[in-house]
Amino acid sequence: MSYIGDKIVDEKVLSINPFEGEELHPEHAEDYLREGERWATEEDMSLLRRVGDKIPTAAYFVVLTEFCERFTYYGISGPFQNYIQNPYKTGPRPGAIDGGQHMATGLGNFFQFWCYLTPILGALIADQWLGKFKTILVFSGIYIIGDLVLTLTAIPASIRHGGALPGLIIAMITIGLGTGGIKANVSPMVAEQYGRYRPFVRILKSGKEVVVDRELTVQSIFNWFYWSINVGGLAAIATTELEANVDFWPAYLLPTLMFIICIAVFWWGRDRYVITKPNGSIIIKAYHTITTALRNHRKAKAENQLALDNEGKPVTWMDYAKPSLNFTNSELAWDDRFVDELRIAIRSCKIFLCYPVFWLCYGQMSNNMVSQSGQMNTGNVPNDIMQNIDPLCIIVLIPFFDMVFYPAFRRCGLELRPVTRITIGFFFAALSMAYAAIIQHVIYTTGPYYDHPGDDGNGFNHISAGIQIPGYVLLALSEIFASVTGLEYAYKRAPESMKSIVMSIFLITNAGGSLLAFCFNSISSNPHLVENFAIVSGLMGGFTILFYVCFRHYDQMEVEELKGNTTFENRLDQ
């Protein structure tokens, strides 16, 4: 039998593994074949159709856990804009704190910023002490404390006596901390459940041979992982209806109860998981490696002792942290391979630099676009239910993309590589914001309140909120192309020892988007919302062009890697 971490991979394995019977690091997990399989040759890779493998059962447990957690997250955050913006039991829209749109948008941006900053702490704790599985459990306990605080301070007596705002802030901080510990580890953990790294040939029932490729399997895993996120996101439909028709405390109680199910599901699958043990904090180790490299490089440059590689070219500044160069007499806590992996991780993360602007667009969906729908006629449904069009579209479209759209492109020899997919996603995000600007202009030119609907007790303008739907569809398409691909890329390109930290860096770009949103807070209310959406759209459009110009060659590098001509990492160094 072959082992990965603490889990038996398959009892029907034909092992050719020299490590038979020992605990394996995941990077050795490809060293086995099942009956009727053989390793793929270069000829196979160029001639045979590439397909993804079956997703392991353990991965579905992690996906189900993510669904429950996202149900809780979106269930509680869905009503936030109304909860903060509007007064309690007065006016046309539900509310509690009466802080206005500025406060609602600002606190919403703070919550998103905090939730996506804390994953770095979650990755640190998992790598240094607890491992991913235990870290998720511990931070789940913190998460549920925040849920309870929010629910209890949303009862009518608390709202009337001023407890809603401090309770909300405490809950935001606590829930954000819990979210960070979970988000940093659940994404890499779901992909780790598929333990075959080397391409192999399988014979289908039709008799045709295909290459089973890990890259496509991981792409499929993250598609379904993201699908579960958006199914969970539909919780806001239930909670916004409860908010409008009952009260806020039952709206927050429902996701709190769902999170208890989340913990139970995750614990239930414990015997099925591939569990990797903590190997020390990569963050601390990386910090010391980088500072050592900078110090040694400055010293070598000052003393005119710059090192050369085997071809006589100057080595990179990171190489000065390698023990083999002997630039320091002290014993280092890393080897040359770690320095190489860290350099690869840093260079691969360059592709994330444009993501904060994408998340700035995405964040509009849960704040300014909610307020925008509140300025229009929504009929008998709450205005903040409109944001659920986005996850509904994603739920429908992701299976289509995974099973029809992407395979059709591959059969035509026109496979959409990561940079191309991300660029398309950025473009759709820019279009979504441009459409929102147009809708806002139509709202402001329609009576009876023109450019001040919803202000000072005003009602809505006479225009149907249904015209928002195309904007949400465009935003959903942008997520499928850009967000799903970003998750996949972060996992795929991270060295094995650095997957949690690279995934955390990707998540931190979302926090960067929330920081950018603070810059727009002064124009995030009437009568400036047209400018808000238009500037965000223009910014996203500019960064779409910049992204493609800077990174389009990455797709060709992946093609050459697939053909075996070179490796992606070697091309990064060129």
C-alpha positions in Angstrom: 0.0 0.0 0.0 1.1 3.6 -0.6 0.6 6.2 2.0 0.2 10.0 1.8 0.5 11.7 5.2 -1.6 9.5 7.5 -4.0 8.0 4.9 -4.0 4.9 2.7 -4.3 6.0 -0.9 -5.7 2.9 -2.5 -5.7 -0.8 -1.7 -5.7 -1.7 -5.4 -2.5 0.1 -6.2 0.3 -1.5 -8.2 3.2 0.2 -6.4 6.5 0.9 -8.0 7.5 3.1 -5.0 10.8 2.6 -3.3 9.3 4.2 -0.2 6.8 1.3 0.1 5.3 1.1 3.6 6.7 4.4 4.7 5.0 7.7 5.3 5.2 9.7 2.1 5.4 13.4 1.5 2.7 14.5 -1.0 5.3 15.2 -3.6 6.0 11.5 -3.9 2.3 10.6 -4.2 2.5 10.0 -8.0 4.7 7.0 -7.6 2.1 4.4 -8.1 -0.1 3.0 -10.9 -3.5 1.3 -10.7 -4.3 -1.8 -12.8 -4.5 -1.0 -16.5 -2.6 2.3 -16.2 0.8 3.3 -17.4 3.0 6.4 -17.2 2.4 9.0 -19.9 5.3 9.6 -22.3 6.1 12.8 -24.2 4.4 11.3 -27.2 1.3 10.6 -25.2 1.2 14.1 -23.9 1.3 15.5 -27.4 -1.1 13.1 -29.1 -3.7 11.9 -26.6 -6.6 13.9 -25.2 -6.0 15.2 -21.6 -8.7 14.7 -19.1 -9.2 15.2 -15.3 -9.3 12.3 -12.8 -12.2 11.4 -10.5 -12.4 13.7 -7.5 -11.7 11.8 -4.2 -14.4 11.4 -1.6 -12.3 13.2 1.0 -12.3 16.3 -1.2 -16.1 16.4 -1.2 -16.0 16.5 2.6 -13.8 19.6 2.5 -16.1 21.1 -0.2 -19.1 20.4 2.0 -17.4 22.1 4.9 -16.6 25.1 2.8 -20.3 25.2 1.7 -21.4 25.4 5.3 -18.9 28.0 6.3 -19.7 30.2 3.3 -23.4 29.7 4.1 -22.7 31.2 7.5 -20.4 34.0 6.1 -22.8 35.2 3.4 -25.8 34.6 5.6 -24.6 37.0 8.2 -23.0 39.6 5.9 -25.9 39.7 3.4 -28.0 41.9 5.7 -25.1 44.1 6.9 -25.7 47.0 4.5 -29.3 47.5 5.6 -28.5 46.6 9.2 -26.0 49.4 9.5 -27.5 52.0 7.0 -31.2 52.2 8.0 -33.1 52.9 11.3 -34.9 50.2 13.2 -38.6 49.6 12.3 -39.0 52.9 10.5 -38.7 53.8 6.8 -39.2 51.7 3.7 -36.2 49.4 4.2 -35.3 47.2 7.2 -32.5 48.5 9.5 -31.1 48.7 13.0 -28.2 51.1 13.5 -29.2 54.1 11.3 -25.6 54.9 10.4 -26.2 55.9 6.8 -24.6 54.6 3.6 -21.1 56.0 4.4 -20.9 54.0 7.7 -22.5 50.9 6.1 -20.1 50.8 3.2 -17.1 51.7 5.4 -17.8 48.9 8.0 -18.6 46.5 5.2 -15.2 47.2 3.6 -13.5 46.9 7.0 -15.1 43.5 7.5 -13.9 42.2 4.1 -10.4 43.7 4.7 -10.1 42.0 8.1 -11.5 38.6 6.8 -8.9 38.5 4.1 -6.0 39.8 6.1 -6.2 37.2 8.8 -5.5 34.2 6.6 -1.8 34.9 7.0 -2.2 34.2 10.7 -4.1 31.0 9.9 -1.3 29.9 7.6 1.4 30.7 10.2 -0.4 28.7 13.0 -1.1 25.7 10.7 2.5 25.5 9.4 4.2 26.1 12.7 2.1 24.2 15.2 -1.2 22.7 14.5 -1.4 21.6 10.8 -4.4 22.5 8.6 -6.9 20.1 10.1 -6.5 21.2 13.7 -6.2 24.9 12.8 -9.5 24.7 11.0 -11.1 23.2 14.0 -9.7 25.7 16.5 -10.6 28.8 14.4 -14.1 27.3 13.9 -14.6 27.7 17.6 -13.6 31.4 17.4 -15.9 31.9 14.5 -18.9 30.5 16.3 -18.3 32.9 19.2 -18.6 35.8 16.8 -21.8 34.4 15.4 -23.4 34.1 18.8 -22.3 37.7 19.7 -23.9 39.0 16.5 -27.1 37.1 17.0 -27.6 38.1 20.7 -26.9 41.8 20.1 -29.4 41.8 17.2 -32.4 41.1 19.4 -34.9 44.1 19.7 -33.9 45.0 23.3 -30.2 45.3 22.4 -30.9 47.3 19.2 -33.1 49.8 21.1 -30.5 50.2 23.9 -27.6 50.8 21.5 -26.0 47.4 21.7 -26.2 46.6 18.0 -23.2 48.7 16.8 -20.7 47.6 19.5 -22.0 44.0 19.1 -21.5 44.2 15.4 -17.9 45.4 15.6 -17.0 42.7 18.2 -18.6 40.1 15.9 -16.9 41.4 12.8 -13.5 41.2 14.5 -14.1 37.7 15.9 -15.7 36.2 12.8 -13.0 37.7 10.6 -10.3 36.0 12.8 -12.2 32.7 12.5 -12.6 33.2 8.7 -8.8 33.7 8.3 -7.9 30.5 10.1 -10.3 28.5 7.9 -9.8 30.2 4.5 -6.0 29.9 4.6 -6.1 26.1 5.0 -9.3 24.8 3.5 -8.3 25.7 -0.1 -5.0 23.9 -0.2 -6.4 21.1 1.9 -9.1 20.3 -0.7 -6.5 20.0 -3.5 -4.2 17.9 -1.3 -6.9 15.2 -1.2 -5.9 14.3 -4.8 -2.6 12.6 -4.4 -1.4 11.8 -7.9 1.1 14.2 -9.4 2.5 12.5 -12.4 0.5 12.2 -15.7 -0.6 8.7 -16.6 -2.5 7.0 -19.4 -5.9 5.3 -18.8 -8.0 3.3 -21.2 -11.7 4.4 -21.3 -14.6 2.1 -21.7 -14.8 3.0 -25.3 -11.2 1.6 -25.7 -9.6 5.0 -26.3 -6.6 6.0 -24.4 -6.4 9.4 -22.6 -3.9 11.2 -20.5 -5.1 11.8 -16.9 -3.6 15.1 -16.0 -3.3 16.5 -12.4 -3.6 20.0 -13.7 -7.1 19.4 -15.1 -8.1 17.5 -12.0 -7.1 20.4 -9.7 -8.8 22.8 -12.1 -12.0 20.7 -11.7 -11.6 20.5 -7.9 -11.4 24.2 -7.6 -14.3 24.8 -10.0 -16.5 22.6 -7.7 -15.0 24.1 -4.6 -15.9 27.6 -5.9 -19.3 26.2 -6.9 -19.9 25.2 -3.2 -18.9 28.7 -2.1 -21.6 30.2 -4.2 -24.3 27.6 -3.2 -23.4 28.7 0.4 -23.7 32.3 -0.8 -27.4 31.7 -1.4 -27.9 31.8 2.3 -28.4 35.6 1.9 -31.7 34.8 0.2 -33.0 33.3 3.4 -31.4 35.8 5.8 -32.6 38.9 3.8 -36.1 37.5 3.7 -36.0 36.9 7.5 -34.6 40.3 8.0 -37.4 41.9 6.0 -40.3 39.8 7.3 -39.3 38.8 10.8 -36.3 40.5 12.4 -32.5 40.6 12.3 -31.9 38.1 15.1 -33.5 35.1 13.4 -31.6 36.2 10.2 -28.3 35.7 12.1 -29.5 32.7 14.1 -29.9 30.6 11.0 -26.3 30.8 9.7 -25.1 30.4 13.3 -26.9 27.0 13.4 -25.5 26.1 10.0 -21.9 26.7 11.3 -22.5 24.0 13.9 -23.2 21.7 11.0 -20.0 22.9 9.4 -17.9 21.8 12.3 -19.7 18.5 12.5 -19.2 17.7 8.8 -15.5 18.5 8.9 -15.0 16.4 12.0 -17.0 13.5 10.5 -14.6 13.2 7.5 -11.5 13.2 9.7 -10.6 9.5 8.9 -10.7 10.1 5.2 -8.5 13.1 4.9 -4.9 13.3 3.5 -3.4 15.2 6.5 0.0 16.7 6.2 1.8 17.5 9.4 3.2 21.0 10.3 6.9 21.4 9.3 7.6 24.8 10.9 6.4 28.2 9.9 7.3 29.0 6.3 6.5 32.7 7.0 9.1 33.0 9.7 11.6 30.9 7.8 11.0 33.0 4.6 11.5 36.2 6.5 14.8 35.1 7.8 15.9 33.8 4.4 15.0 37.1 2.6 16.7 39.2 5.2 19.8 37.0 5.1 19.9 37.2 1.3 19.6 41.0 1.3 22.3 41.3 4.0 24.7 39.0 2.2 24.0 40.6 -1.2 24.8 44.1 0.1 28.0 42.8 1.7 29.1 41.0 -1.4 28.4 44.1 -3.5 30.3 46.4 -1.1 33.3 44.0 -1.1 33.1 43.5 -4.9 32.7 39.7 -4.4 29.5 39.1 -6.4 29.0 35.4 -7.1 28.6 33.8 -10.6 26.7 30.8 -11.7 28.0 27.9 -13.8 27.5 29.9 -17.0 29.4 32.9 -15.6 26.4 35.0 -15.0 25.7 36.8 -11.7 23.4 34.9 -9.4 20.1 36.4 -8.2 20.0 38.3 -4.9 18.0 35.4 -3.4 20.9 33.0 -4.0 23.0 34.8 -1.4 20.9 33.1 1.3 22.1 29.7 0.1 24.3 27.8 2.5 26.3 26.5 -0.4 27.7 30.0 -1.1 29.2 30.2 2.4 28.4 33.9 2.8 28.0 33.4 6.5 29.7 31.4 9.1 26.5 30.7 11.1 24.5 27.6 10.6 21.3 28.3 8.6 17.9 26.7 9.2 17.3 26.0 5.5 19.0 24.4 2.5 19.5 25.5 -1.1 16.3 23.9 -2.2 14.3 26.0 0.1 15.8 29.2 -1.3 15.0 28.1 -4.8 11.4 27.3 -3.8 11.0 30.6 -2.1 12.3 32.4 -5.2 9.7 30.5 -7.3 6.9 31.4 -4.9 7.8 35.1 -4.9 8.0 35.3 -8.6 4.8 33.3 -9.2 3.0 35.7 -6.8 3.6 38.6 -9.2 0.5 37.5 -11.1 -1.6 38.5 -8.1 -0.6 42.2 -8.2 -3.7 43.2 -10.3 -6.2 41.3 -8.2 -6.9 44.1 -5.6 -8.6 46.1 -8.3 -10.7 43.1 -9.3 -11.8 42.6 -5.6 -12.6 46.3 -5.5 -15.2 45.6 -8.3 -16.4 42.5 -6.5 -16.9 44.3 -3.2 -19.3 46.8 -4.9 -21.8 43.9 -5.1 -22.3 43.6 -1.3 -22.4 47.4 -0.5 -23.0 50.0 -3.2 -25.0 47.8 -5.5 -27.2 46.8 -2.6 -27.8 50.5 -1.9 -28.4 51.0 -5.6 -31.2 48.4 -5.7 -32.7 50.1 -2.6 -33.1 53.2 -4.8 -35.3 51.3 -7.2 -38.6 49.5 -7.0 -37.9 45.9 -5.8 -41.6 44.9 -5.5 -42.2 42.5 -2.7 -38.6 41.3 -2.2 -35.9 42.9 0.0 -33.5 45.1 -1.9 -30.5 43.2 -0.6 -31.7 40.0 -2.1 -30.6 41.2 -5.5 -27.0 40.4 -4.8 -27.9 36.6 -4.8 -28.2 36.8 -8.6 -24.4 36.5 -8.7 -24.1 33.2 -6.9 -27.2 31.8 -8.7 -25.5 32.5 -12.0 -22.3 30.9 -10.8 -24.1 27.8 -9.6 -25.6 27.3 -13.1 -22.5 28.3 -15.1 -19.7 26.5 -13.3 -20.9 22.9 -14.1 -21.4 24.2 -17.7 -17.8 25.6 -17.9 -16.3 22.5 -16.2 -18.1 19.8 -18.2 -18.8 21.6 -21.5 -17.1 24.9 -22.2 -13.5 24.1 -21.2 -13.5 20.5 -22.6 -14.9 21.9 -25.9 -12.0 24.4 -26.2 -9.5 21.6 -25.4 -10.9 19.4 -28.1 -10.5 22.2 -30.6 -6.9 22.7 -29.5 -7.8 26.1 -28.1 -7.2 25.5 -24.4 -7.7 28.6 -22.3 -4.6 29.0 -20.1 -4.6 30.8 -16.8 -3.5 34.2 -17.9 -6.1 34.3 -20.7 -8.9 33.2 -18.3 -7.9 35.8 -15.7 -7.8 38.5 -18.4 -11.3 37.6 -19.6 -12.5 37.7 -16.0 -11.0 41.2 -15.4 -12.6 42.4 -18.6 -16.1 41.2 -17.5 -15.5 42.9 -14.1 -14.8 46.2 -15.8 -18.0 45.8 -17.9 -20.0 45.0 -14.8 -19.0 48.3 -13.2 -19.6 50.3 -16.4 -23.1 48.8 -16.5 -23.6 49.8 -12.9 -22.6 53.4 -13.7 -25.1 53.5 -16.5 -27.9 52.1 -14.3 -27.0 54.7 -11.6 -27.3 57.5 -14.2 -30.7 56.2 -15.2 -31.8 56.2 -11.6 -30.7 59.8 -11.1 -32.6 60.9 -14.1 -35.8 59.2 -13.0 -38.2 60.8 -10.5 -39.6 61.4 -8.1 -36.4 61.8 -6.0 -33.8 62.0 -8.8 -30.3 62.0 -7.4 -31.4 61.6 -3.7 -33.5 58.5 -3.5 -33.5 56.9 -0.1 -32.0 60.0 1.6 -33.7 61.6 4.6 -36.6 59.2 4.5 -37.1 59.5 0.8 -38.5 56.5 -1.1 -37.3 54.9 -4.3 -37.3 56.2 -7.8 -39.8 54.7 -10.3 -37.6 52.2 -12.0 -37.5 48.4 -11.7 -34.5 46.9 -9.9 -34.7 44.1 -12.5 -32.4 46.2 -14.7 -29.5 45.3 -12.3 -29.5 41.7 -13.4 -27.1 42.0 -16.4 -24.5 43.6 -14.1 -24.7 40.7 -11.7 -24.4 38.2 -14.5 -21.3 40.0 -15.8 -19.8 39.9 -12.3 -20.5 36.2 -12.0 -18.7 35.5 -15.3 -15.8 37.6 -14.0 -15.5 35.4 -10.9 -15.6 32.1 -12.9 -12.7 33.3 -15.1 -10.6 35.3 -12.6 -11.3 34.2 -9.1 -11.5 30.4 -9.7 -8.4 30.5 -11.9 -6.6 32.6 -9.2 -7.3 29.9 -6.6 -6.1 27.2 -9.0 -3.0 29.1 -10.0 -2.1 29.8 -6.4 -2.2 26.1 -5.5 -0.6 24.8 -8.7 2.4 27.1 -8.8 3.2 27.1 -5.1 6.1 24.8 -4.1 4.8 21.9 -2.0 6.1 23.4 1.2 4.5 26.8 0.6 1.0 26.2 -0.5 -0.7 27.6 2.6 1.3 30.8 2.4 0.9 31.3 -1.3 -2.9 30.7 -0.9 -2.9 33.3 1.9 -1.1 35.8 -0.3 -3.8 35.3 -2.9 -6.5 35.9 -0.3 -4.7 39.0 1.0 -5.3 40.6 -2.4 -8.9 40.7 -1.4 -8.0 42.7 1.7 -6.1 45.0 -0.7 -9.3 45.5 -2.6 -11.1 46.5 0.6 -8.3 49.0 1.3 -8.8 50.5 -2.2 -12.5 50.8 -1.4 -11.8 53.1 1.5 -10.4 55.6 -1.0 -13.8 55.6 -2.7 -15.8 56.1 0.5 -16.3 59.8 0.0 -18.1 59.1 -3.3 -20.0 56.1 -2.1 -23.3 57.9 -1.6 -25.7 60.1 -3.4 -25.3 62.0 -5.6 -21.8 60.7 -6.5 -22.4 57.0 -7.2 -22.2 57.4 -11.0 -18.6 58.6 -10.6 -17.9 55.8 -8.1 -18.9 53.1 -10.5 -17.3 54.8 -13.5 -13.9 55.3 -11.9 -13.9 51.7 -10.6 -14.7 50.5 -14.1 -12.0 52.6 -15.7 -9.4 51.4 -13.2 -10.3 47.8 -13.8 -10.1 48.3 -17.6 -6.7 49.8 -17.3 -5.4 47.0 -15.1 -6.9 44.4 -17.4 -4.7 45.7 -20.2 -1.6 46.0 -17.9 -2.1 42.5 -16.6 -2.2 40.9 -20.1 0.8 42.9 -21.3 2.9 41.9 -18.3 1.9 38.2 -18.0 0.7 36.9 -21.4 4.0 35.0 -21.8 3.2 32.9 -18.8 0.6 30.9 -20.9 3.3 30.1 -23.5 5.7 29.0 -20.7 3.1 26.6 -19.5 2.6 25.1 -23.0 6.4 24.6 -23.3 6.4 23.0 -19.8 3.7 20.6 -20.9 5.7 19.6 -24.0 8.7 18.9 -21.8 10.9 21.5 -23.4 11.6 23.3 -20.2 10.0 24.0 -16.8 7.9 26.9 -15.8 10.3 27.7 -13.0 13.3 27.7 -15.2 11.6 30.1 -17.6 10.8 32.4 -14.6 14.5 32.6 -14.0 15.3 33.7 -17.6 
